[in-house]
């Protein structure tokens, strides 16, 4: 097998980040992902900078390995064409407001009449049910509502969002996971299904130890900056030149740290014998560690932490991260041809298989770049028919 999802066709009606990033995972695995956009353009990501020759680098992040066609779903002719495409597809992915597909006449009940094996994945802010089902969902709002912002930031500072659209990013992974599971189930039953995926559900699920601690013990975590709320020492420390993140997650690692910092007495100090004790006495322990680490440059400490098996890393800028020898060795950046810009650089898929080829064949598509070829390929339309549709504003 060349790629895992060869032969799987995805009709992607989605826009912005969460859903398109999910379909890109499928595209990287070999699925034929067709972005279906309005002839006028409906994806606001195309308008978000920074730009390269007028083209959004933000848009590039979630749209490689896809093709793009334009189709006016508000027209009878456009819907007819879409339904014909559904008959030959495996997946429809969308992130319209709840109820939009029903208004258009292409919700799951309609689609499965055309193709009983079709899998519909709907990505919304709050899901298909509940009092907020019709409200738009945006990543920063989800971060705020879920409690994530309340536990992010400095203790004496304001609630802070994560520096990337984390709710969108996490949801994109569940898009791919959910669709792969649905395909597996369809392999067994021949029947598709409707996946109802909510950004708020995802972020609530991924509050991890914060939510688990509260629902089981009533412990309500608060902002601790770069410290951990349950483990000590597990935070950023300033060195002579730049900060270092250190994770001492168990007693063995703390013993190693004590040796490294030339403080063997800590291993017999009742205040520091267990993580629970270290947590109780962190106001004593953390300043002692901080004082010691300020005496040397970060690189010196990193070498020593590595020797003692203690997880640590510099707090890098994105420029420094991309220049790191480990990142370079893994070839995480790739260059591809673009029909207008010439060349674009993208972060590669992190998936590495021993016997499966993950590659990038297509640069993020221009609006409607593949309309003519795809309609001819899938529906057998000739040039005259396609030209007529374009003149009518259908494509």
Secondary structure as GFF3:
##gff-version 3
##sequence-region A 1 395
A	DSSP	beta_strand	9	12	.	.	.	ID=ss1
A	DSSP	alpha_helix	18	28	.	.	.	ID=ss2
A	DSSP	beta_strand	32	37	.	.	.	ID=ss3
A	DSSP	three_ten_helix	44	47	.	.	.	ID=ss4
A	DSSP	beta_strand	51	52	.	.	.	ID=ss5
A	DSSP	beta_strand	55	56	.	.	.	ID=ss6
A	DSSP	alpha_helix	57	60	.	.	.	ID=ss7
A	DSSP	beta_strand	66	70	.	.	.	ID=ss8
A	DSSP	alpha_helix	76	86	.	.	.	ID=ss9
A	DSSP	beta_strand	91	94	.	.	.	ID=ss10
A	DSSP	alpha_helix	100	104	.	.	.	ID=ss11
A	DSSP	alpha_helix	108	114	.	.	.	ID=ss12
A	DSSP	beta_strand	119	124	.	.	.	ID=ss13
A	DSSP	alpha_helix	139	146	.	.	.	ID=ss14
A	DSSP	three_ten_helix	149	151	.	.	.	ID=ss15
A	DSSP	alpha_helix	166	189	.	.	.	ID=ss16
A	DSSP	beta_strand	194	198	.	.	.	ID=ss17
A	DSSP	alpha_helix	199	205	.	.	.	ID=ss18
A	DSSP	alpha_helix	208	217	.	.	.	ID=ss19
A	DSSP	beta_strand	234	238	.	.	.	ID=ss20
A	DSSP	beta_strand	243	247	.	.	.	ID=ss21
A	DSSP	alpha_helix	251	260	.	.	.	ID=ss22
A	DSSP	three_ten_helix	264	268	.	.	.	ID=ss23
A	DSSP	three_ten_helix	270	272	.	.	.	ID=ss24
A	DSSP	alpha_helix	275	280	.	.	.	ID=ss25
A	DSSP	alpha_helix	282	293	.	.	.	ID=ss26
A	DSSP	alpha_helix	298	307	.	.	.	ID=ss27
A	DSSP	beta_strand	311	314	.	.	.	ID=ss28
A	DSSP	alpha_helix	318	322	.	.	.	ID=ss29
A	DSSP	alpha_helix	325	329	.	.	.	ID=ss30
A	DSSP	beta_strand	333	338	.	.	.	ID=ss31
A	DSSP	beta_strand	342	347	.	.	.	ID=ss32
A	DSSP	alpha_helix	371	379	.	.	.	ID=ss33
A	DSSP	alpha_helix	383	391	.	.	.	ID=ss34
###
